[in-house]
Amino acid sequence: MRQLLVYRLFVLLLALVVVVYGVYSFLKIPVDTFPDPTPTQVVIYTETPGLSAEETEVLVTKPIESALSGIKDAQLVRSISLPGLSYVTVFFRDGTDIYFARNLVSQKLSEVQGLLPQGMAPRMGPNTSGLGNVMFYILQDTTGIYSLEDLKTLQEWRVKPIIKAVDGVEEISQWGPDKVYLVKVDTQKLLQHNLSLQDIIKALEEYGQIAGGGFLQSPEGDLVVRGLGRFRSVEDLLRVPVKKTENTYVLLRDVADVEPGELPNRRGAFTFNGQEVQGNIVLKRVSTNTMELVERLKGAIEEAKKVLPQGVDIRVIYDQAYLTQKAVGTVERALIEGMVLITIAIALYLWNLRVALLVVLSIPFTLLITFSLLKNLGISANLMTMGGLAIGLGLFADASVVVVENIYRHLSENRQASKTTLVIESVQEIIKPLTFAILIIAVVFLPIFTFESVEGKYY
């Protein structure tokens, strides 16, 4: 104790270092609304068109489950088999690196691919969580020129590449009808030309490909020969040959009509103010700072506006940063109000504003130390952590009040004695009971450190 008073300058410099690093940690600490309770998991989904739930279970889900059951650090494997879809989720131990886990799953999926029915390929879901919906934005036509299919095309080819390039964005879920060409086959004409529906499908697949034809030498140099089979219009589709006869070809126009439209039996829609719009949900990557990501996304949205045609508006209708700012701002305001009330209470109790301010200074100092620890432990500032700080606000000043009040009383009663000696004696007089009192309070919270899984991430 005496050494601390002798080397007061060193103690002050050390406190200054703590304050500077605490402020730096406060500015850099990740900010979220809630702690993310999602366990380390990898989702594998496989589309199984034409299969019932039972067939999906036997032919797809079971082989994938068997391959993933013995994977390193995996605690649990769960699955859901639906008509046309298989879901398998692998849960890993807490603390497992998500990219290491996804790499292990990817290796196992490549091994099991040969056991699945032809054309069915399992894919890993995005590396996000239940709290990953960081931003919603929509595309709207203000002129009546563009259809929902056109807006979906603009989103896919112009807007999505800009948004997807933002660091921290894992995936973009897009809503709205896809632009397609509908081939409406006349069954009577099929019978007249002795054709089947499979002949139509085969012809469209064959003539819809791009093929290379090598090189053609010319005086100007080698020319690349290639066949362009990409369909660009309804007329391109109508000219597709379906069957060769003795003198001519049966074209698609002879047995079917083609018109632009959307896929039939579309399920789900994204509405805004009662009207269907082209909607998009941005999913953030796990462990990404929400506040920083939203700021980057807002800049990307402004860039996207420049590549859209006149009359098409892109609008953000929700971002997680707003909710986070409101929630954390409420707790921050409670902290400030608490500090003011504590200052007033201590000043009235000790009847000395200077002493009261000394006690209150311990509160922000303790908070800065806490933020430093949170940053180094990788814990975000959220409603739970900030709320805990607000609840414990009085405890921060409790020990300081006892120490400062005892020192103040001894200095008032012995004005002629050495101040250094009085300070040391005052602290030594109460150090043991005060230490035990603090330890008793700390012991009450020790069971919280034994929490695991979801409750451990929350508390």
C-alpha positions as CSV (number, residue, x, y, z in Angstrom):
1,M,0.0,0.0,0.0
2,R,2.8,2.4,1.0
3,Q,4.6,1.7,-2.3
4,L,1.5,2.7,-4.3
5,L,1.5,6.0,-2.6
6,V,5.2,6.6,-3.0
7,Y,5.0,5.8,-6.7
8,R,1.9,7.8,-7.4
9,L,3.0,9.0,-10.8
10,F,3.6,5.4,-12.0
11,V,0.1,4.5,-10.7
12,L,-1.5,7.4,-12.6
13,L,0.4,6.6,-15.8
14,L,-0.8,3.0,-15.5
15,A,-4.4,4.2,-14.9
16,L,-4.0,6.4,-18.0
17,V,-2.9,3.4,-20.1
18,V,-6.0,1.5,-18.8
19,V,-8.3,4.4,-19.7
20,V,-6.8,4.8,-23.2
21,Y,-7.1,1.0,-24.0
22,G,-10.5,1.0,-22.5
23,V,-11.7,3.8,-24.8
24,Y,-10.1,2.0,-27.8
25,S,-11.9,-1.2,-26.8
26,F,-15.2,0.6,-26.4
27,L,-15.0,2.1,-29.9
28,K,-13.9,-1.2,-31.5
29,I,-16.1,-3.8,-29.6
30,P,-18.7,-5.5,-31.8
31,V,-22.2,-4.2,-31.1
32,D,-25.3,-6.4,-31.5
33,T,-28.9,-6.4,-30.2
34,F,-28.6,-9.8,-28.6
35,P,-25.9,-12.4,-28.1
36,D,-26.1,-15.0,-30.8
37,P,-27.1,-18.3,-29.1
38,T,-26.9,-20.3,-32.4
39,P,-24.6,-23.3,-31.8
40,T,-21.8,-24.2,-34.3
41,Q,-23.7,-26.0,-37.0
42,V,-23.6,-26.9,-40.6
43,V,-26.8,-27.4,-42.6
44,I,-26.9,-29.7,-45.6
45,Y,-29.9,-29.6,-47.9
46,T,-30.6,-31.7,-51.0
47,E,-33.4,-31.2,-53.5
48,T,-35.1,-34.5,-54.4
49,P,-37.7,-33.7,-57.0
50,G,-40.3,-36.4,-57.5
51,L,-39.5,-38.3,-54.3
52,S,-41.9,-38.8,-51.4
53,A,-40.8,-38.2,-47.8
54,E,-40.2,-41.9,-47.3
55,E,-38.1,-42.2,-50.5
56,T,-36.1,-39.1,-49.6
57,E,-35.4,-40.6,-46.2
58,V,-34.1,-43.9,-47.5
59,L,-32.3,-42.8,-50.7
60,V,-30.8,-39.4,-49.6
61,T,-31.1,-38.6,-45.9
62,K,-29.8,-41.9,-44.5
63,P,-26.6,-42.1,-46.6
64,I,-25.8,-38.4,-45.7
65,E,-26.5,-39.0,-42.0
66,S,-24.3,-42.2,-42.0
67,A,-21.4,-40.3,-43.6
68,L,-21.6,-37.4,-41.2
69,S,-22.2,-39.3,-37.9
70,G,-18.5,-40.0,-37.1
71,I,-17.2,-36.6,-38.1
72,K,-14.7,-35.0,-35.8
73,D,-16.1,-32.8,-32.9
74,A,-19.7,-33.5,-34.1
75,Q,-22.1,-33.8,-31.1
76,L,-25.4,-34.4,-32.8
77,V,-26.8,-35.1,-36.3
78,R,-30.5,-34.3,-37.0
79,S,-32.5,-34.6,-40.2
80,I,-35.8,-33.8,-41.7
81,S,-37.1,-35.5,-44.8
82,L,-39.9,-33.9,-46.8
83,P,-41.4,-34.6,-50.2
84,G,-38.8,-33.2,-52.6
85,L,-36.3,-32.0,-49.9
86,S,-33.8,-33.4,-47.4
87,Y,-32.4,-31.4,-44.5
88,V,-29.5,-32.7,-42.4
89,T,-28.0,-30.5,-39.6
90,V,-24.6,-31.3,-37.9
91,F,-24.1,-29.7,-34.5
92,F,-20.5,-29.3,-33.4
93,R,-18.9,-28.7,-29.9
94,D,-18.9,-25.1,-28.8
95,G,-15.7,-23.4,-29.8
96,T,-15.2,-25.4,-33.0
97,D,-14.0,-23.2,-35.8
98,I,-16.9,-23.0,-38.2
99,Y,-14.7,-23.0,-41.3
100,F,-12.9,-26.1,-40.0
101,A,-16.3,-27.7,-39.5
102,R,-17.6,-26.8,-43.0
103,N,-14.4,-28.2,-44.5
104,L,-14.9,-31.5,-42.8
105,V,-18.5,-31.7,-43.9
106,S,-17.5,-30.8,-47.5
107,Q,-15.0,-33.7,-47.6
108,K,-17.7,-36.1,-46.4
109,L,-20.3,-34.9,-48.9
110,S,-17.8,-35.5,-51.8
111,E,-17.5,-39.1,-50.6
112,V,-21.2,-39.8,-50.3
113,Q,-22.1,-38.2,-53.6
114,G,-21.7,-41.5,-55.5
115,L,-24.3,-43.2,-53.2
116,L,-27.1,-40.8,-54.0
117,P,-29.6,-41.0,-56.9
118,Q,-28.3,-39.4,-60.2
119,G,-28.9,-35.7,-60.4
120,M,-29.2,-35.1,-56.6
121,A,-26.4,-33.1,-55.2
122,P,-26.2,-32.1,-51.4
123,R,-25.2,-28.5,-50.7
124,M,-24.2,-26.7,-47.6
125,G,-26.4,-23.9,-46.3
126,P,-25.0,-20.4,-45.8
127,N,-22.6,-19.7,-42.9
128,T,-25.1,-17.6,-41.0
129,S,-27.3,-17.8,-37.9
130,G,-30.9,-17.2,-36.7
131,L,-29.9,-13.5,-36.1
132,G,-28.3,-13.1,-39.5
133,N,-31.1,-11.2,-41.2
134,V,-29.2,-7.9,-41.2
135,M,-31.0,-5.9,-43.8
136,F,-34.2,-6.0,-46.0
137,Y,-34.4,-4.0,-49.2
138,I,-36.8,-3.9,-52.1
139,L,-36.9,-2.9,-55.8
140,Q,-39.9,-0.9,-56.9
141,D,-41.0,0.3,-60.3
142,T,-42.3,3.9,-60.0
143,T,-43.3,4.2,-63.7
144,G,-45.4,1.0,-64.4
145,I,-43.0,-0.1,-67.2
146,Y,-41.2,-2.9,-65.4
147,S,-42.8,-6.1,-64.2
148,L,-41.8,-8.1,-61.1
149,E,-39.9,-10.5,-63.4
150,D,-37.9,-7.6,-64.8
151,L,-37.1,-6.3,-61.3
152,K,-36.0,-9.8,-60.3
153,T,-33.7,-9.9,-63.3
154,L,-32.2,-6.4,-62.4
155,Q,-31.6,-7.6,-58.9
156,E,-29.9,-10.8,-60.0
157,W,-27.6,-9.2,-62.6
158,R,-27.0,-5.7,-61.4
159,V,-27.7,-5.2,-57.7
160,K,-26.7,-8.6,-56.3
161,P,-23.1,-8.6,-57.4
162,I,-22.6,-5.2,-55.7
163,I,-24.2,-6.2,-52.4
164,K,-22.6,-9.7,-52.4
165,A,-19.1,-8.2,-52.7
166,V,-19.5,-6.4,-49.4
167,D,-17.2,-7.9,-46.7
168,G,-19.4,-9.8,-44.2
169,V,-22.3,-10.7,-46.5
170,E,-22.8,-14.4,-46.7
171,E,-25.9,-14.7,-48.9
172,I,-28.9,-12.8,-50.3
173,S,-32.3,-14.4,-50.2
174,Q,-34.3,-13.1,-53.2
175,W,-38.1,-13.0,-53.5
176,G,-40.2,-12.5,-56.6
177,P,-41.1,-14.4,-59.8
178,D,-38.3,-15.6,-62.1
179,K,-38.5,-14.6,-65.7
180,V,-39.1,-17.7,-67.8
181,Y,-40.4,-18.8,-71.2
182,L,-43.5,-21.0,-70.9
183,V,-43.8,-23.7,-73.6
184,K,-47.4,-24.7,-73.9
185,V,-47.6,-28.0,-75.8
186,D,-50.6,-28.9,-77.9
187,T,-51.1,-32.6,-77.3
188,Q,-53.2,-33.1,-80.4
189,K,-50.4,-31.7,-82.6
190,L,-47.9,-34.0,-80.8
191,L,-49.9,-37.0,-81.7
192,Q,-50.2,-35.8,-85.3
193,H,-46.4,-35.6,-85.6
194,N,-45.8,-38.8,-83.6
195,L,-43.9,-37.0,-80.9
196,S,-43.8,-37.2,-77.1
197,L,-43.3,-34.6,-74.4
198,Q,-39.9,-36.1,-73.8
199,D,-38.9,-35.3,-77.4
200,I,-39.7,-31.6,-76.7
201,I,-37.6,-31.6,-73.5
202,K,-34.7,-33.3,-75.3
203,A,-34.8,-30.8,-78.2
204,L,-34.8,-27.8,-75.9
205,E,-31.9,-29.2,-73.9
206,E,-29.8,-30.0,-76.9
207,Y,-30.4,-26.7,-78.8
208,G,-30.0,-24.6,-75.6
209,Q,-26.3,-25.3,-75.3
210,I,-23.2,-23.4,-76.3
211,A,-20.7,-25.5,-78.2
212,G,-17.2,-25.0,-79.3
213,G,-16.0,-25.7,-82.9
214,G,-12.3,-25.2,-82.7
215,F,-10.4,-22.7,-84.8
216,L,-10.7,-21.5,-88.4
217,Q,-7.5,-20.2,-90.0
218,S,-7.7,-16.9,-91.9
219,P,-5.3,-14.2,-93.1
220,E,-6.2,-12.1,-90.1
221,G,-5.4,-15.0,-87.7
222,D,-7.2,-17.9,-86.1
223,L,-11.0,-17.4,-85.7
224,V,-12.9,-19.1,-82.9
225,V,-15.8,-21.2,-84.1
226,R,-18.6,-21.7,-81.6
227,G,-22.3,-22.4,-81.7
228,L,-24.5,-20.0,-79.7
229,G,-27.5,-21.9,-78.4
230,R,-28.6,-19.4,-75.8
231,F,-32.3,-18.5,-76.2
232,R,-32.8,-14.7,-76.3
233,S,-36.4,-14.4,-77.3
234,V,-39.6,-16.2,-78.0
235,E,-38.8,-16.4,-81.7
236,D,-35.5,-18.3,-80.9
237,L,-37.5,-21.0,-79.1
238,L,-40.2,-21.3,-81.8
239,R,-37.4,-22.1,-84.3
240,V,-36.0,-25.0,-82.4
241,P,-36.2,-28.2,-84.5
242,V,-37.9,-31.0,-82.7
243,K,-38.0,-33.8,-85.4
244,K,-36.5,-34.3,-88.8
245,T,-38.8,-35.6,-91.6
246,E,-38.0,-36.6,-95.1
247,N,-38.3,-33.1,-96.6
248,T,-38.2,-30.7,-93.7
249,Y,-38.1,-30.3,-89.9
250,V,-40.9,-30.2,-87.4
251,L,-40.2,-27.0,-85.4
252,L,-41.4,-26.2,-81.9
253,R,-43.9,-23.6,-83.4
254,D,-45.6,-26.5,-85.1
255,V,-46.6,-28.3,-81.9
256,A,-46.5,-25.6,-79.1
257,D,-46.9,-22.0,-78.2
258,V,-44.3,-20.0,-76.3
259,E,-44.9,-16.9,-74.2
260,P,-42.9,-15.1,-71.4
261,G,-44.2,-15.5,-67.9
262,E,-43.4,-16.9,-64.5
263,L,-43.1,-20.4,-63.0
264,P,-46.5,-21.8,-62.2
265,N,-47.4,-22.7,-58.6
266,R,-45.1,-20.1,-57.1
267,R,-45.3,-20.1,-53.3
268,G,-44.6,-17.1,-51.1
269,A,-44.5,-13.4,-51.8
270,F,-42.7,-10.3,-50.5
271,T,-45.2,-7.5,-49.9
272,F,-44.7,-3.8,-48.8
273,N,-47.7,-1.6,-47.9
274,G,-50.0,-4.3,-49.2
275,Q,-48.4,-4.6,-52.7
276,E,-46.1,-7.3,-53.9
277,V,-42.6,-6.1,-54.6
278,Q,-39.2,-7.7,-55.4
279,G,-37.8,-8.2,-51.9
280,N,-34.3,-9.3,-50.7
281,I,-32.9,-10.3,-47.3
282,V,-29.2,-9.9,-46.7
283,L,-27.7,-12.6,-44.5
284,K,-24.6,-11.7,-42.5
285,R,-21.7,-14.1,-42.0
286,V,-21.3,-15.5,-38.5
287,S,-19.3,-13.3,-36.1
288,T,-19.5,-10.2,-38.3
289,N,-19.9,-6.8,-36.6
290,T,-23.5,-5.8,-37.4
291,M,-23.0,-2.1,-37.1
292,E,-20.0,-2.0,-39.4
293,L,-21.7,-4.3,-41.9
294,V,-24.8,-2.2,-42.1
295,E,-22.7,0.9,-42.8
296,R,-20.9,-0.9,-45.6
297,L,-24.2,-2.1,-47.0
298,K,-25.7,1.4,-47.0
299,G,-22.7,2.5,-49.2
300,A,-23.3,-0.5,-51.5
301,I,-27.0,0.4,-51.8
302,E,-26.0,3.9,-53.0
303,E,-23.7,2.4,-55.6
304,A,-26.5,0.0,-56.8
305,K,-28.8,3.0,-57.4
306,K,-26.4,4.2,-60.1
307,V,-26.7,1.0,-62.2
308,L,-30.5,0.8,-62.1
309,P,-32.6,2.3,-65.0
310,Q,-34.7,5.4,-64.4
311,G,-37.9,4.6,-62.7
312,V,-36.6,1.7,-60.7
313,D,-36.1,2.5,-57.0
314,I,-34.1,0.5,-54.4
315,R,-35.2,1.1,-50.9
316,V,-34.0,-0.2,-47.5
317,I,-37.1,-1.1,-45.4
318,Y,-35.2,-2.6,-42.4
319,D,-31.7,-2.9,-41.0
320,Q,-30.6,-4.5,-37.8
321,A,-28.4,-1.5,-36.9
322,Y,-31.5,0.6,-36.1
323,L,-32.8,-1.9,-33.5
324,T,-29.3,-2.3,-32.1
325,Q,-28.7,1.4,-31.8
326,K,-32.1,1.9,-30.0
327,A,-31.6,-1.0,-27.7
328,V,-28.0,-0.3,-26.7
329,G,-28.7,3.5,-26.6
330,T,-31.4,2.9,-24.0
331,V,-29.0,1.0,-21.8
332,E,-26.3,3.6,-22.3
333,R,-28.7,6.3,-21.2
334,A,-29.6,4.2,-18.1
335,L,-25.9,4.0,-17.3
336,I,-25.4,7.8,-17.5
337,E,-28.6,8.5,-15.5
338,G,-27.4,6.0,-12.9
339,M,-24.0,7.7,-12.6
340,V,-25.7,11.0,-12.1
341,L,-28.0,9.7,-9.4
342,I,-25.2,8.0,-7.6
343,T,-23.2,11.2,-7.6
344,I,-26.1,13.1,-6.1
345,A,-26.7,10.4,-3.5
346,I,-23.0,10.3,-2.4
347,A,-22.7,14.1,-2.3
348,L,-25.7,14.3,-0.1
349,Y,-24.5,11.5,2.1
350,L,-20.9,12.8,2.5
351,W,-21.8,16.4,2.1
352,N,-18.6,16.9,0.0
353,L,-18.9,17.1,-3.8
354,R,-15.2,16.6,-4.3
355,V,-15.3,13.2,-2.5
356,A,-18.4,12.3,-4.4
357,L,-16.8,12.9,-7.7
358,L,-13.8,10.8,-6.7
359,V,-16.1,7.9,-5.9
360,V,-18.1,8.3,-9.2
361,L,-14.8,8.2,-11.2
362,S,-14.4,4.6,-10.2
363,I,-17.6,3.7,-12.2
364,P,-16.3,4.7,-15.7
365,F,-12.9,3.4,-14.8
366,T,-14.5,0.0,-14.0
367,L,-16.6,0.1,-17.2
368,L,-13.5,0.8,-19.3
369,I,-11.7,-2.2,-17.8
370,T,-14.9,-4.3,-18.5
371,F,-14.9,-3.2,-22.2
372,S,-11.3,-4.1,-22.5
373,L,-12.0,-7.6,-21.2
374,L,-15.1,-8.0,-23.5
375,K,-13.1,-7.1,-26.5
376,N,-10.2,-9.5,-25.7
377,L,-12.7,-12.3,-25.0
378,G,-14.6,-11.7,-28.2
379,I,-17.9,-10.8,-26.5
380,S,-20.1,-8.2,-28.1
381,A,-21.8,-5.3,-26.5
382,N,-25.5,-6.2,-26.4
383,L,-28.6,-5.9,-24.3
384,M,-27.4,-8.7,-22.0
385,T,-23.9,-7.4,-21.3
386,M,-24.9,-3.7,-21.2
387,G,-27.9,-4.6,-19.0
388,G,-25.7,-6.5,-16.6
389,L,-23.4,-3.4,-16.4
390,A,-26.4,-1.2,-15.7
391,I,-27.7,-3.5,-12.9
392,G,-24.3,-3.7,-11.3
393,L,-23.8,0.0,-11.4
394,G,-24.3,0.5,-7.7
395,L,-21.9,-2.4,-6.9
396,F,-19.1,-0.6,-8.8
397,A,-19.2,2.3,-6.4
398,D,-19.9,0.3,-3.3
399,A,-16.3,-0.5,-2.3
400,S,-15.1,3.0,-3.4
401,V,-17.7,4.6,-1.1
402,V,-16.6,2.6,1.9
403,V,-12.9,3.3,1.3
404,V,-13.2,7.0,0.5
405,E,-15.6,7.6,3.4
406,N,-13.2,6.0,5.9
407,I,-10.3,8.0,4.5
408,Y,-12.3,11.2,4.6
409,R,-13.4,10.6,8.2
410,H,-9.8,10.0,9.4
411,L,-8.5,13.1,7.6
412,S,-11.3,15.2,9.2
413,E,-10.5,14.0,12.7
414,N,-6.7,14.2,12.5
415,R,-5.8,17.2,10.5
416,Q,-2.3,17.5,11.9
417,A,-1.2,13.9,11.2
418,S,0.6,12.8,8.0
419,K,-1.9,12.4,5.2
420,T,0.0,9.4,3.8
421,T,0.0,7.6,7.1
422,L,-3.7,8.3,7.6
423,V,-4.6,7.0,4.1
424,I,-2.7,3.8,4.7
425,E,-4.2,3.2,8.1
426,S,-7.7,4.0,6.9
427,V,-7.4,1.4,4.1
428,Q,-5.8,-1.2,6.3
429,E,-8.6,-0.8,8.8
430,I,-11.3,-2.0,6.4
431,I,-9.4,-3.9,3.7
432,K,-10.2,-7.4,5.1
433,P,-13.9,-7.0,5.8
434,L,-14.3,-5.2,2.5
435,T,-12.5,-7.9,0.6
436,F,-14.6,-10.6,2.1
437,A,-17.8,-8.6,1.3
438,I,-16.8,-8.3,-2.3
439,L,-15.9,-12.0,-2.5
440,I,-19.3,-13.0,-1.1
441,I,-21.0,-11.0,-3.8
442,A,-18.8,-12.5,-6.5
443,V,-19.4,-16.1,-5.2
444,V,-23.2,-15.5,-5.8
445,F,-22.5,-15.1,-9.5
446,L,-20.1,-18.1,-9.8
447,P,-22.8,-20.6,-10.9
448,I,-23.4,-18.4,-14.0
449,F,-20.0,-19.3,-15.3
450,T,-21.0,-23.0,-15.4
451,F,-23.8,-22.3,-17.9
452,E,-23.3,-24.0,-21.2
453,S,-24.8,-24.0,-24.7
454,V,-27.6,-21.4,-25.3
455,E,-27.9,-20.2,-21.7
456,G,-24.1,-19.8,-21.5
457,K,-24.0,-17.6,-24.6
458,Y,-26.8,-15.4,-23.1
459,Y,-25.5,-15.0,-19.6
